[in-house]
Amino acid sequence: MSDGADGLLQAERIHLQNLHQSVQAELNLIVKHLRLLDSSRRRLSSASQERSRALDLVSKTVPCGSRTRQKSDSDDEQMDVGSSSRDDLIPDPLGSYTPEVDEALREARDAISRAKDLRRRVDQQLTAVEESQKSAIKAVNEVLGQKIQETNALKVYTIH
């Protein structure tokens, strides 16, 4: 004869397994994004090393300093309001800020932005999972406590 406690425990188990699967899916996204961030880091490092080698060679042949130029007033029309000073550089194939470096930095900024969004989403999901888990445990404990009281009451009744 079943009093419903087994079914309740089974439902809790299934609920917790579903929560585990959703957290595991988020973990897989995090791992994927960490790999993307690592790839971006390696690309930036490679671009930096390449530019360092190129600048060493150029500095030995060109007596002038870096050819990296600042944006002109006409370029300002194309800039967004509130852009930072590092956005004021124009890529220059012979300077330290090449189109490859520009692309690597753009990819890194995008990856960082996506990482921040992912972190916010995962934080929200973990909070929701914890609340759901606590709620499920509390509900099961209350019902099991009630079943134990009913069982004890039956034992007392049958003894007297």
Rosetta blueprint (number, residue, H / E / L):
1 M L
2 S L
3 D L
4 G L
5 A H
6 D H
7 G H
8 L H
9 L H
10 Q H
11 A H
12 E H
13 R H
14 I H
15 H H
16 L H
17 Q H
18 N H
19 L H
20 H H
21 Q H
22 S H
23 V H
24 Q H
25 A H
26 E H
27 L H
28 N H
29 L H
30 I H
31 V H
32 K H
33 H H
34 L H
35 R H
36 L H
37 L H
38 D H
39 S H
40 S H
41 R H
42 R H
43 R H
44 L H
45 S H
46 S H
47 A H
48 S H
49 Q H
50 E H
51 R H
52 S H
53 R H
54 A H
55 L H
56 D H
57 L H
58 V H
59 S H
60 K H
61 T H
62 V L
63 P L
64 C L
65 G L
66 S L
67 R L
68 T L
69 R L
70 Q E
71 K L
72 S L
73 D H
74 S H
75 D H
76 D H
77 E L
78 Q L
79 M L
80 D L
81 V L
82 G L
83 S L
84 S L
85 S H
86 R H
87 D H
88 D H
89 L E
90 I L
91 P L
92 D L
93 P L
94 L L
95 G L
96 S L
97 Y L
98 T L
99 P H
100 E H
101 V H
102 D H
103 E H
104 A H
105 L H
106 R H
107 E H
108 A H
109 R H
110 D H
111 A H
112 I H
113 S H
114 R H
115 A H
116 K H
117 D H
118 L H
119 R H
120 R H
121 R H
122 V H
123 D H
124 Q H
125 Q H
126 L H
127 T H
128 A H
129 V H
130 E H
131 E H
132 S H
133 Q H
134 K H
135 S H
136 A H
137 I H
138 K H
139 A H
140 V H
141 N H
142 E H
143 V H
144 L H
145 G H
146 Q H
147 K H
148 I H
149 Q H
150 E H
151 T H
152 N H
153 A H
154 L H
155 K H
156 V H
157 Y H
158 T H
159 I H
160 H L
